[in-house]
Amino acid sequence: GESVGLHLPTLSVQEGDNSIINCAYSNSASDYFIWYKQESGKGPQFIIDIRSNMDKRQGQRVTVLLNKTVKHLSLQIAATQPGDSAVYFCAEKRGNNNDMRFGAGTRLTVKP
Amino acid sequence: GAGVSQSPSNKVTEKGKDVELRCDPISGHTALYWYRQSLGQGLEFLIYFQGNSAPDKSGLPSDRFSAERTGGSVSTLTIQRTQQEDSAVYLCASSLLGQNYGYTFGSGTRLTVV
């Protein structure tokens, strides 16, 4: 099977609990942030995004929080399900640059 | 097509050989990106195409790497004289606009150089 991310930080939660995945970004000029979910053998999938003029954005079972003061981004998943098990990446977009920089990722494992 | 398609899904090549990786973006998407994902690492930006503008090649790790996008659609990433450190998953993504939109990724090409 897919072996990407053997050395990634890991988070293990019980099914039904809430999960919080954290990310520190590096550039205070970054103005757009995205969380991606990557399941084994697949490309990353868009989950939720937030612009720098916002502190919080909610989706279906997911919430992204942005703290620009400390350059911190978090993804909260409510009532975590086995299907949420994946590697989660945060990404920052830097101003006028066209590339999006990704963090190293966190592997989330949901225990039944 | 309905999504971003990459081929081949897996490629094993001998050290020193050239390889070509293909990406078919979502129809109508003007922006196309290549990323590399090594074991235990995040996604490393390689190159970006936007419409008819000159591509942003700032992420290409060496002159052995090149990419082209023909007709504003299909893109090919070429690695010449492959090295073992080139082994990784190569991901392509496309988006409708170049900025402030989420990308749609393909499933990647896993390249193994032996």
HADDOCK unambig.tbl for C-alpha pairs under 7 A between the chains (distance, minus, plus):
assign (segid A and resid 4 and name CA) (segid B and resid 39 and name CA) 5.00 0.50 0.50
assign (segid A and resid 4 and name CA) (segid B and resid 40 and name CA) 5.91 0.50 0.50
assign (segid A and resid 5 and name CA) (segid B and resid 39 and name CA) 5.72 0.50 0.50
assign (segid A and resid 5 and name CA) (segid B and resid 40 and name CA) 3.99 0.50 0.50
assign (segid A and resid 5 and name CA) (segid B and resid 41 and name CA) 6.66 0.50 0.50
assign (segid A and resid 6 and name CA) (segid B and resid 40 and name CA) 5.62 0.50 0.50
assign (segid A and resid 7 and name CA) (segid B and resid 40 and name CA) 5.05 0.50 0.50
assign (segid A and resid 8 and name CA) (segid B and resid 40 and name CA) 5.71 0.50 0.50
assign (segid A and resid 32 and name CA) (segid B and resid 100 and name CA) 6.39 0.50 0.50
assign (segid A and resid 41 and name CA) (segid B and resid 107 and name CA) 6.91 0.50 0.50
assign (segid A and resid 42 and name CA) (segid B and resid 107 and name CA) 4.55 0.50 0.50
assign (segid A and resid 43 and name CA) (segid B and resid 91 and name CA) 6.98 0.50 0.50
assign (segid A and resid 43 and name CA) (segid B and resid 105 and name CA) 5.41 0.50 0.50
assign (segid A and resid 43 and name CA) (segid B and resid 106 and name CA) 5.38 0.50 0.50
assign (segid A and resid 43 and name CA) (segid B and resid 107 and name CA) 4.19 0.50 0.50
assign (segid A and resid 43 and name CA) (segid B and resid 108 and name CA) 6.16 0.50 0.50
assign (segid A and resid 44 and name CA) (segid B and resid 105 and name CA) 6.01 0.50 0.50
assign (segid A and resid 45 and name CA) (segid B and resid 104 and name CA) 6.87 0.50 0.50
assign (segid A and resid 45 and name CA) (segid B and resid 105 and name CA) 6.80 0.50 0.50
assign (segid A and resid 46 and name CA) (segid B and resid 102 and name CA) 6.37 0.50 0.50
assign (segid A and resid 98 and name CA) (segid B and resid 98 and name CA) 6.76 0.50 0.50
assign (segid A and resid 98 and name CA) (segid B and resid 99 and name CA) 6.86 0.50 0.50
assign (segid A and resid 99 and name CA) (segid B and resid 45 and name CA) 6.56 0.50 0.50
assign (segid A and resid 102 and name CA) (segid B and resid 42 and name CA) 5.87 0.50 0.50
assign (segid A and resid 102 and name CA) (segid B and resid 43 and name CA) 5.55 0.50 0.50
assign (segid A and resid 103 and name CA) (segid B and resid 42 and name CA) 5.49 0.50 0.50
assign (segid A and resid 104 and name CA) (segid B and resid 41 and name CA) 5.27 0.50 0.50
assign (segid A and resid 104 and name CA) (segid B and resid 42 and name CA) 3.92 0.50 0.50
assign (segid A and resid 105 and name CA) (segid B and resid 42 and name CA) 6.12 0.50 0.50
